[in-house]
Amino acid sequence: MDYPKQKDIVWLDFDPARGKEIKKRRPGLVVSKNKFNQYTGFCLICPITSTERKFDTYIKIKEPQIISGQVVTHQLRSIDYTSRNIIKIEQCDILTWVDVLEVLDMFL
């Protein structure tokens, strides 16, 4: 993969993590713009969890293809994708994407 694209759902390593931060290898949703990702070597990513929570910052994937679960918007992270063993899985569906942007807009 040359660089992750906005709306990509990818596998990556979230370790090391501290405290209540999501850990381990798991899927995540790339939310940063393509130019940022391409030129910095970083991307902004929200982890995806299979644990269902009823809280506004957990966004259920509406039209799962391969990955199902919830996007954890309050754990948005900037990561160096060259050191996180990142692999593209699929593209996020538009209904989920719109909901993620709406929630991120509340606290960004």
C-alpha positions as CSV (number, residue, x, y, z in Angstrom):
1,M,0.0,0.0,0.0
2,D,1.5,3.4,-1.0
3,Y,-0.5,5.4,1.5
4,P,-3.9,5.0,3.2
5,K,-6.8,6.9,1.6
6,Q,-9.6,8.8,3.3
7,K,-12.5,6.4,4.0
8,D,-10.3,3.3,3.9
9,I,-10.9,0.6,6.5
10,V,-7.5,-0.9,7.3
11,W,-5.9,-3.4,9.6
12,L,-3.1,-1.9,11.8
13,D,-1.3,-2.3,15.1
14,F,-2.6,0.1,17.8
15,D,0.2,-0.9,20.2
16,P,1.8,0.6,22.1
17,A,-1.2,2.1,23.9
18,R,-1.7,3.5,27.4
19,G,-4.6,3.4,29.9
20,K,-8.0,3.0,28.2
21,E,-6.7,3.5,24.7
22,I,-7.7,0.8,22.2
23,K,-4.9,-1.7,21.8
24,K,-3.8,-4.6,19.6
25,R,-4.1,-5.3,15.9
26,R,-7.5,-4.3,14.7
27,P,-9.4,-2.5,12.0
28,G,-9.5,1.3,11.8
29,L,-11.2,4.0,9.6
30,V,-8.9,6.6,8.0
31,V,-10.5,10.0,8.4
32,S,-7.7,12.4,7.3
33,K,-7.5,13.7,3.7
34,N,-5.4,12.0,1.1
35,K,-2.9,14.8,0.6
36,F,-2.1,14.9,4.3
37,N,-1.6,11.1,4.4
38,Q,0.5,11.1,1.2
39,Y,2.9,14.0,2.2
40,T,3.3,13.5,5.9
41,G,3.6,9.8,6.4
42,F,0.9,10.1,9.0
43,C,-2.9,9.6,9.0
44,L,-5.7,10.3,11.4
45,I,-7.6,7.1,12.2
46,C,-10.5,5.9,14.4
47,P,-10.3,2.4,15.7
48,I,-13.1,0.0,15.1
49,T,-14.3,-2.3,17.8
50,S,-16.6,-5.4,17.8
51,T,-17.8,-4.6,21.3
52,E,-21.2,-2.9,21.0
53,R,-21.6,0.3,23.1
54,K,-24.5,2.6,23.4
55,F,-22.8,6.0,23.4
56,D,-23.0,8.8,20.8
57,T,-19.3,8.5,19.8
58,Y,-19.6,4.9,18.8
59,I,-20.8,4.7,15.2
60,K,-22.2,1.4,14.0
61,I,-21.0,0.4,10.5
62,K,-24.2,0.5,8.5
63,E,-23.4,-1.6,5.5
64,P,-20.7,-4.0,6.5
65,Q,-18.9,-5.9,3.8
66,I,-16.0,-7.6,5.5
67,I,-15.6,-5.6,8.7
68,S,-18.6,-5.1,11.1
69,G,-18.6,-3.3,14.4
70,Q,-18.5,0.3,15.7
71,V,-16.1,3.2,14.8
72,V,-14.8,4.7,18.0
73,T,-14.6,8.4,17.1
74,H,-13.5,9.6,20.5
75,Q,-10.2,7.6,20.1
76,L,-9.1,9.4,17.0
77,R,-5.3,9.0,16.7
78,S,-2.5,10.3,14.5
79,I,-0.3,7.4,13.5
80,D,2.8,6.9,11.4
81,Y,1.3,4.4,9.0
82,T,4.8,3.2,7.8
83,S,5.5,1.7,11.2
84,R,2.0,0.2,12.0
85,N,1.9,-2.7,9.5
86,I,-1.2,-1.2,7.7
87,I,-3.2,-3.2,5.2
88,K,-6.4,-2.0,3.3
89,I,-9.5,-4.1,3.8
90,E,-12.3,-2.2,2.2
91,Q,-13.8,1.2,1.7
92,C,-16.3,2.6,4.3
93,D,-19.9,2.9,3.2
94,I,-21.3,6.4,2.7
95,L,-24.0,6.1,5.4
96,T,-21.4,5.3,8.1
97,W,-19.0,7.9,6.7
98,V,-21.5,10.7,7.0
99,D,-22.3,9.7,10.6
100,V,-18.6,9.6,11.5
101,L,-18.0,13.1,10.1
102,E,-21.0,14.5,11.9
103,V,-19.8,13.2,15.3
104,L,-16.2,14.3,14.7
105,D,-17.5,17.7,13.8
106,M,-18.9,18.0,17.3
107,F,-15.5,17.9,19.0
108,L,-13.0,19.0,16.3
